[in-house]
Each structure stands twice: as structure tokens, then as C-alpha cells.
Amino acid sequence: MAQISLRQRHWRTAVDGAAECGRFDMVQLLLNAYPEGVDLEPIRWQAADYAEKKGHIELAKWLRGGCAG
């Protein structure tokens, strides 16, 4: 099983890459794969920055809003 928490080059995570491509489905899948108890807030906010830079504004808002809904 892949270690999704390992950062890729340039300190990007798989969540960052999915967000940058606007892949809401993959962002959800990857965030749900983190173990319970992991603080996802910094992970979500970093991914939101990548999404926003590529124009995926709704995804960025969702990530910054705590991923509710």
C-alpha cells in the first residue's frame, strides 16, 4: 500500500496534486485515507493553495471550509 503521507518532490503531497488538477473525487479519497487523529487542517489548506493557483476555486473553498458536506 502506498504511503500517501510521504511528500513528493517540492514538498507536495498526493492531495496537493489532485487538488491542483481539480480532482475533487481524488482529494476526498486521499483525505479519507489518512489515519484517524491526523490533523488535516494544514494538509487541506496547502492543497487549497494549489487548487486556487490553477483556478479550482470551489475546490479550494471546500478544502478551507473544513470539507463539510
Z-matrix of the N, CA and C atoms (Angstrom, degrees):
N
C 1 1.449
C 2 1.536 1 108.29
N 3 1.292 2 116.38 1 136.85
C 4 1.471 3 121.47 2 -178.41
C 5 1.516 4 110.95 3 -69.59
N 6 1.306 5 115.37 4 146.37
C 7 1.461 6 121.46 5 176.93
C 8 1.522 7 107.85 6 -89.19
N 9 1.329 8 118.04 7 94.15
C 10 1.459 9 120.50 8 -174.93
C 11 1.519 10 112.49 9 -70.26
N 12 1.323 11 116.81 10 -18.23
C 13 1.456 12 118.24 11 -178.50
C 14 1.530 13 112.13 12 -81.26
N 15 1.325 14 116.99 13 -12.89
C 16 1.461 15 119.30 14 177.72
C 17 1.520 16 108.97 15 -70.97
N 18 1.308 17 116.14 16 134.80
C 19 1.457 18 119.96 17 -179.03
C 20 1.520 19 110.10 18 -85.42
N 21 1.322 20 114.88 19 140.38
C 22 1.446 21 120.93 20 176.88
C 23 1.519 22 108.69 21 -80.80
N 24 1.322 23 117.13 22 179.33
C 25 1.467 24 120.15 23 179.29
C 26 1.523 25 109.94 24 -55.80
N 27 1.287 26 116.13 25 153.37
C 28 1.465 27 124.41 26 -175.33
C 29 1.530 28 111.64 27 64.43
N 30 1.312 29 117.51 28 20.46
C 31 1.467 30 122.89 29 175.81
C 32 1.517 31 113.16 30 60.30
N 33 1.309 32 116.23 31 35.61
C 34 1.468 33 121.73 32 176.01
C 35 1.521 34 109.14 33 -100.24
N 36 1.297 35 115.33 34 145.97
C 37 1.464 36 120.07 35 175.24
C 38 1.520 37 108.85 36 -101.21
N 39 1.321 38 115.95 37 170.20
C 40 1.462 39 120.78 38 174.52
C 41 1.529 40 109.88 39 -61.90
N 42 1.319 41 116.84 40 -34.21
C 43 1.465 42 120.93 41 177.34
C 44 1.525 43 109.46 42 -62.87
N 45 1.329 44 117.13 43 -41.55
C 46 1.464 45 120.98 44 178.42
C 47 1.529 46 110.67 45 -59.72
N 48 1.326 47 116.53 46 -45.62
C 49 1.459 48 120.81 47 -179.41
C 50 1.521 49 112.48 48 -63.19
N 51 1.319 50 116.12 49 -42.08
C 52 1.463 51 120.09 50 178.36
C 53 1.531 52 110.79 51 -65.23
N 54 1.325 53 116.06 52 -40.89
C 55 1.468 54 120.19 53 179.09
C 56 1.526 55 110.93 54 -65.81
N 57 1.316 56 116.37 55 -40.48
C 58 1.461 57 121.33 56 -179.95
C 59 1.528 58 111.07 57 -61.83
N 60 1.316 59 116.64 58 -32.65
C 61 1.466 60 121.83 59 179.13
C 62 1.527 61 112.55 60 -88.80
N 63 1.331 62 116.66 61 -1.03
C 64 1.463 63 120.23 62 179.25
C 65 1.513 64 113.90 63 74.69
N 66 1.313 65 117.53 64 22.58
C 67 1.463 66 122.52 65 -176.83
C 68 1.529 67 111.33 66 -88.68
N 69 1.320 68 114.54 67 79.26
C 70 1.467 69 121.35 68 -179.01
C 71 1.529 70 111.44 69 -53.20
N 72 1.338 71 116.10 70 -42.50
C 73 1.458 72 119.95 71 -178.41
C 74 1.528 73 112.04 72 -61.81
N 75 1.326 74 116.47 73 -42.14
C 76 1.461 75 120.13 74 -179.50
C 77 1.532 76 111.41 75 -72.60
N 78 1.326 77 116.70 76 -36.14
C 79 1.468 78 119.76 77 176.58
C 80 1.523 79 109.24 78 -59.22
N 81 1.324 80 116.65 79 -47.39
C 82 1.466 81 120.74 80 178.54
C 83 1.525 82 111.12 81 -59.17
N 84 1.322 83 116.38 82 -48.00
C 85 1.462 84 121.27 83 -178.76
C 86 1.524 85 110.96 84 -58.71
N 87 1.323 86 116.45 85 -47.66
C 88 1.462 87 120.57 86 -177.71
C 89 1.528 88 112.38 87 -67.10
N 90 1.319 89 117.37 88 -40.71
C 91 1.467 90 119.79 89 177.77
C 92 1.524 91 111.06 90 -64.55
N 93 1.325 92 116.63 91 -38.10
C 94 1.466 93 120.41 92 179.22
C 95 1.518 94 112.65 93 -69.06
N 96 1.335 95 117.53 94 -17.81
C 97 1.459 96 121.30 95 -178.76
C 98 1.528 97 113.10 96 -81.79
N 99 1.320 98 116.79 97 -13.50
C 100 1.476 99 118.73 98 178.30
C 101 1.524 100 109.58 99 -68.48
N 102 1.310 101 117.35 100 144.82
C 103 1.471 102 120.39 101 178.99
C 104 1.531 103 111.26 102 -64.48
N 105 1.292 104 114.86 103 152.41
C 106 1.466 105 120.89 104 176.97
C 107 1.523 106 108.92 105 -59.90
N 108 1.296 107 116.16 106 139.66
C 109 1.454 108 120.89 107 177.92
C 110 1.519 109 114.24 108 97.69
N 111 1.338 110 117.71 109 -11.75
C 112 1.463 111 120.89 110 177.54
C 113 1.527 112 108.48 111 -75.42
N 114 1.314 113 116.33 112 133.32
C 115 1.465 114 120.98 113 177.58
C 116 1.527 115 108.36 114 -74.81
N 117 1.313 116 117.05 115 106.06
C 118 1.455 117 121.94 116 -176.76
C 119 1.526 118 113.32 117 -85.80
N 120 1.319 119 117.90 118 -9.73
C 121 1.461 120 119.25 119 -176.29
C 122 1.527 121 113.02 120 -57.05
N 123 1.340 122 120.96 121 -50.32
C 124 1.465 123 118.58 122 179.61
C 125 1.533 124 112.65 123 -65.82
N 126 1.310 125 117.23 124 -30.99
C 127 1.465 126 121.79 125 178.17
C 128 1.524 127 109.38 126 -67.48
N 129 1.330 128 116.43 127 -45.95
C 130 1.471 129 120.91 128 179.04
C 131 1.521 130 111.43 129 -62.72
N 132 1.328 131 117.49 130 -44.72
C 133 1.461 132 120.74 131 -177.05
C 134 1.521 133 111.60 132 -66.82
N 135 1.310 134 117.68 133 -38.88
C 136 1.463 135 120.02 134 177.29
C 137 1.532 136 109.74 135 -64.67
N 138 1.320 137 116.90 136 -44.29
C 139 1.465 138 120.59 137 178.73
C 140 1.527 139 110.60 138 -63.28
N 141 1.327 140 116.73 139 -37.18
C 142 1.464 141 120.55 140 178.31
C 143 1.522 142 110.92 141 -61.50
N 144 1.314 143 117.01 142 -37.88
C 145 1.472 144 120.53 143 177.32
C 146 1.529 145 110.61 144 -61.14
N 147 1.322 146 117.17 145 -44.10
C 148 1.466 147 121.10 146 178.69
C 149 1.528 148 110.66 147 -64.33
N 150 1.326 149 116.82 148 -43.25
C 151 1.466 150 120.62 149 179.52
C 152 1.523 151 110.76 150 -61.63
N 153 1.310 152 115.80 151 -45.64
C 154 1.460 153 120.99 152 -177.54
C 155 1.531 154 111.63 153 -63.31
N 156 1.324 155 117.08 154 -40.69
C 157 1.476 156 121.02 155 179.90
C 158 1.525 157 112.00 156 -60.54
N 159 1.325 158 116.78 157 -27.80
C 160 1.464 159 120.73 158 -179.70
C 161 1.531 160 112.62 159 -100.14
N 162 1.327 161 116.60 160 9.17
C 163 1.461 162 120.35 161 175.10
C 164 1.514 163 115.85 162 86.82
N 165 1.310 164 118.02 163 11.85
C 166 1.471 165 121.70 164 178.96
C 167 1.535 166 108.53 165 -92.35
N 168 1.327 167 114.22 166 69.06
C 169 1.461 168 121.86 167 -171.30
C 170 1.530 169 112.44 168 -64.97
N 171 1.314 170 117.41 169 -42.96
C 172 1.469 171 119.86 170 -178.99
C 173 1.525 172 111.26 171 -63.67
N 174 1.316 173 116.42 172 -39.88
C 175 1.467 174 120.20 173 177.36
C 176 1.526 175 110.10 174 -64.57
N 177 1.324 176 117.01 175 -42.42
C 178 1.462 177 120.85 176 178.40
C 179 1.529 178 110.69 177 -61.74
N 180 1.319 179 116.75 178 -43.03
C 181 1.474 180 120.25 179 178.18
C 182 1.517 181 110.47 180 -62.38
N 183 1.318 182 116.50 181 -42.44
C 184 1.461 183 120.59 182 179.73
C 185 1.526 184 111.08 183 -62.16
N 186 1.330 185 116.30 184 -44.01
C 187 1.459 186 120.23 185 179.53
C 188 1.521 187 111.58 186 -64.00
N 189 1.297 188 117.47 187 -40.68
C 190 1.475 189 121.11 188 -179.29
C 191 1.520 190 112.45 189 -75.44
N 192 1.319 191 116.18 190 -20.09
C 193 1.467 192 120.25 191 -179.31
C 194 1.506 193 113.78 192 -86.31
N 195 1.309 194 117.91 193 8.43
C 196 1.461 195 120.69 194 177.59
C 197 1.509 196 113.78 195 89.88
N 198 1.325 197 117.50 196 5.94
C 199 1.455 198 122.91 197 174.44
C 200 1.521 199 112.57 198 65.05
N 201 1.312 200 118.16 199 26.49
C 202 1.454 201 120.65 200 177.75
C 203 1.519 202 109.29 201 -77.34
N 204 1.321 203 114.64 202 139.15
C 205 1.461 204 119.07 203 174.85
C 206 1.429 205 113.16 204 89.04
